[in-house]
């Protein structure tokens, strides 16, 4: 029974330590956000122009159909001959 009490005590200490660490981490992240908001007000990030990629239209429907047919043929286990 003594080992159970000691295990429970160690568990509570460990969980409390993790809870305190996570609480401190959340506050630190909130403070850093506020600091970065102030810094970004005076030194804003340079905005990059959006680059849109043009999709090249290719006419390879026959190759795609052939690849699909080959995959279905191989997946079905169909043997010729």
N, C-alpha and C positions, 0 to 999 in steps of 0.2 A: 504494500500500500504506500510505503514511503517513496518507492521509485516512481509510482504513478503521480504523486504530488510533485516530486522533483521534475518529472517530465512536463507536467502541466505548467509549472513555473517557468521552465526554460522556453516552452512554447509561447507563453504570454510575453516574456521578455523579447523574444525574436520577432513576434508579430508587432509589438509596440515599436521596436526599432525600425522595422520596415515601414510602418505607418508614419512615423516621424520623418523618416528620410523622404518618403513620397510627398508629404505635406510641405517640407522645406523645398523640394524640387519644384512643386507647383508654384509656390510663391516666388522662387527665383526666376522661373520662366515668365511669370506675369510681370515682374519688375524689369526683366531684360526686354520684354515687348514694349513696355512704356518708354524705356531708354532708347530703343531703336526707333520708335515713332518720333521722338524728339530729334534724334540725329537725322532721320530721313526728312524731317521738315526743313532743316538747314542744308543738308547735302543729299538731295534726291538722286535716285538712281537714274542713269541715262537709259532712255527707252530705245530699244532696238526696233527698226522697221520690220514689219511682218513680211516674211518671205513665203510666198505661196508657190508650192511646187506644181508645175503643170504636168498633168498625167498624159503620157504619150499614148495615143490610141493605137493599139496593135491589132492586127488581124490574124490571130493565131487560134481561132476557134477550132480548126481541124486538129491541131496539135493537142488542144485541151481535151477534145472528144476522144482522141486516140488514147491519151493517158488514162482517162476515166474508164474506157472500155478495157484497157489492159489491166487495170487494177481490179475491176469487177471480175474479169476472166481469171486472174490469178487468185483472187479471194474465194471464188466459187470452187476452186480446185478442179476445173475442167481441163482435162488432158486431151490434146488432139492426137488422133492416130489409132 
